[in-house]
Amino acid sequence: MEYDYIIVQSVLTNERGKHGPIHIRPLPGQDPYDENMYVQCSKTMSNNYPVGTKFRIKAKIVYPENKRPFISTHYTWAFDIVED
C-alpha cells in the first residue's frame, strides 16, 4: 500500500496495553483510515504539543498477522500542525 496524507489528532486514552495516556488517532471521514485506529509515529507529537493538536502526516495502514491493524508513519518524517 502506498502512503497517503491524513489528518490526525492527539487524544487522551486509558486503553489497556498502551504506553502513556496520550495517543494519536486519525480524524473521522478519511477511509480507510478509521478513527479508532492508533498511529505509530514520533513521540514528539504526543509529548511536545497539547492534547487536541491536529497534525498532517504521511502514513499507511499496517496489517500485522494476528493483530489489530494500525497506522504508521516514520518517526523521523516531518509533520505539519493543522490550525482550526
N, C-alpha and C positions, 0 to 999 in steps of 0.2 A: 504494500500500500504506500502511496505517496504521502508526503506531508501536506497539511493544509494550515492556513492561518485561522485561528479561532480566538474567541474572547473568553477568558477565564476570570475567576474572582476568588479571593481568599475568603474562607469561611471558618467559623468555629465548629468543631465536631468532637464528640466523645465516643466515636465508634471504636469498639474493641479491636485490638490488633494494629492500630495506627499509632505512629510515633508523634507525640505532641498534639496540642489542641487545635492548631491552625493548619488547614489544608487548602489545596487549590482545586476548584471544580469548574467545569465549563458552564457558561450561561445557557439557559434553555433556547431551543429553536435552532440548533446547529447540527442537525442529523448528519452523520451517525454518532456525533459526539453527545452522548446523553448526559444530562445534568447530574446524574447520580454516580457518574464515573469519577475516579480520582485521577489527578495529574501527577506524574513523576517529573519533577523539574528542579530547578535551582532552589535551595533553601532560602536564598536571598529574598525571593518573592513572599514567603511566609514570615520570615524573621525581620526584614527591614522595612516593611510597609504596613500601614494599619489594616486591620481586618475590614474586608469590604472593598479593598482596592481591586480594580479591574486591570487586566493585562491582555495584550495581544501577543500570542505566541505562535510559533510554527511547531506543529505537533502531528502525531499519528496515533492510531489505536494499536495496542499490542495485545495479542491473544495468547497468553501463556497456557500451556497444556494443564488441564485440570484446575485452573484458577480463574478468577474473575478478570475480564478484560479491563485494561486501564489505558489512560492517555499518557504518552511520553514525548518529552522534548529534551534535547540535550542540555545539561546543566550549564554549559558554557555559552549557549546561544543567547544572543541579545533578545530582549523583550521590550515592548512599549507599554507605558502607562496609558490607560484609556480614561479620559475625562468624561464625566456625565454631561 
